[in-house]
Amino acid sequence: MTSKSHAGDKMEILITGFGGQGIVLAGQIVGKAASLIDHKESTLTQSYGPEARGGYCSAQVIISDKFIHFPYVRRPDILVCMSQGGYDKYAAMIKETSILIVDQNLVNPGDIPADRCFAIPATRMAEEMGRKMMANIVMVGFFTAITQAVSLDAARSTVSGSVPRGTEALNLAAFDKGYDFGLATLKGRRKKAEGKKGTVDEKP
Amino acid sequence: MDKLKIILFICNWGPHAAYQALQDCGADLPLDVRMIRIPCTGSMSKSLLFRAFELGADGVALLGCEPGSCRYGSGTKVAERNVEDTRGILDLLGLGGDRLRSAMFLPEESDALLMFLKDFHQVIQTMGESPVTPFPREAALPIGKEAAARVMTRHDIFACQDCGKCSSACPVTLSGKSFSPRAMASAIIAGNTESPQVVKDVWSCLTCGLCRDRCPSAVDFPEFIRDMRCLQKGAGKEGCEAHEGFFQSFMRAMTSPDLKIRHWEWLPSDIRTDAASKILFFGGCAPYFDTYFRAHLGIRTRDILVDGLRLLNFFDIHPTLLDGERCCGHDLLWSGDRENFLRLARLNVAAITEKGIEEVVTACPECYRTLAHDYPEQGIPVNFKVTHLFDLAEKEISKGAIAFEKLDRTLTFQDPCRLSRLAGRPELPRKLIERLNPQKFTEMRDRGASALCCGNCAWTGCDSFSKALQVKRLRQAKETGSNLLLTACPKCQIHLRCAMEDPFIGKEIEMEMMDLTSVLARTIRWE
């Protein structure tokens, strides 16, 4: 689940969703965190134009230790979907080792094996925090915890530098919410793999 | 070595005759043994047996008649049960159950009696003096005008508008007792701090805080009552302790600093703790309650502690425990014994501080309130954070990836007064209940900040009116059609279970109870 385990020194990330969900901003945050703070190479291309006005828009991020010669994503190592349309269009591109991250209330990930699919109710969490528009930041937090594609410090400081002034604290709280959810998800899977489902076997 | 203090409670009938025979023939009786003749060993309650230890006895022997020769029929049996339970308490306190012994003798068995006394004396001599050192009581003085005025001012009792909202809500008044919070307030303002009616009223209050919730002037009635009780105790007035003051008695015994309490020895081995942890799990008095009520109610409130620890382990928190954990002092403070409360508080805070604890977690609403609120308020500063287990669980669960297994029960919930009203947080347990996966959850008619009390508080004021209140509450629980009553305080379970023992309507109001902590721990799963 770490960046090394499946991507060697280059990682192709595709973030998709509806226009207006902040997909491009999420891509910007990931790319900026990787290049400006983690000191790796990174590129961002975004789709705008007719397709962005349909059910999906996308941000393509590449993070690499070496120079990047081609800025488009061919086979994403990490596919993040915040809309069903985005999933339907790009799911066919993923590899056997790719990780799929979805908003569980917006995307039905079909027959992707459960161990490679990570789901979070990002939009609902953002709604509970009072601003639905922060769903992308919750997702970036979750993404950071699950993939470790960027470091926690880099992601946090990029979030606070990328959101409108005055909303930094709220957005960081949203980020942490997603990040904690990601850690808890990983922990839960680890525990289950160890055969520890609950505390005791007896039922009241 | 100083003289040992060994007390012999001896039944008037069988063993006393044997004892007299020994005295008549000038037998070599151990000098440290003091004999007290009693009518029957069955009349020695647990509180009387324990009281001797509270006052510094090194050993106590209860000598009765052989079973079958008891003049009153069941005396010997009752005595054996009382002795066993009290020995359990002595073990938990680290005093050693062997300091209390029971034996039976026929009138002609004087040789056997002498052997017993010598042996017991030997045992106590080996165990040494009791580490319990009673503090001398201060002389009782009438309640001073200034002291009373200070209490009234502190809680702004003068703000009472005499509107009667308190009486119309008070569960004690509504269960038929002639008791009125505002009438008492008026009487105390008028200066009648020691009139028999005021003394009675001060001990009738359950300090459940419903009146505080309803009072338009926000008079903090429970705390006012608490301080009035302290004043009255200081003036030598009798309290109204239930179980003959047994609980207050063992809590006072815990104020001896040399006591090597063994609070956690019974803990199951699968619980993981870490002595170096900065998080402490503060259990509370549940092991004592279970021991005391073992033969009576058969409750298992210590399960709450085990399940609380299991829940922490589930979250990968391995807390440390205080082996010599003492009572938080809640019941002493709320039954008017501030002096001994402060002693317990100082010992607890010193022990916790010495361990370098940063956060204390507890599943008991009384411990939570007392550690977090009353310690600092009563002048014992704490340098650690106090967290209710529910807060911690809510925080951990909201991180996600945790689900609850289906629970094939229909639930309702009894609010603990210390959390739902005095701390003003009725929503906290409900957030967790909402996360559970039961067949159904139905609230009772009176709920949240308006919930009815479980009937008693701080082991005081148990009478037929409080029983009526408990029956009323259980009927409300039954009314919801639920089959499992969730509680969040060990005492709610004890008090409501006691009401279910009613020989006439017990069956009608009987209901299974379980602490929310236990339900959480037993159904929580990684998703």
Interface residues (C-beta under 8 A of the other chain):
Chain A: I120 D180 F181 L183 A184 T185 K187 G188 R189 K191 K192 K196 K197 G198 T199 V200 E202 K203 P204
Chain B: D307 R310 L311 N313 F314 D316 E396 K399 G400 A401 I402 E405 L407 R409 L484 M514 S518 V519 A521 R522 T523 I524 R525 W526 E527
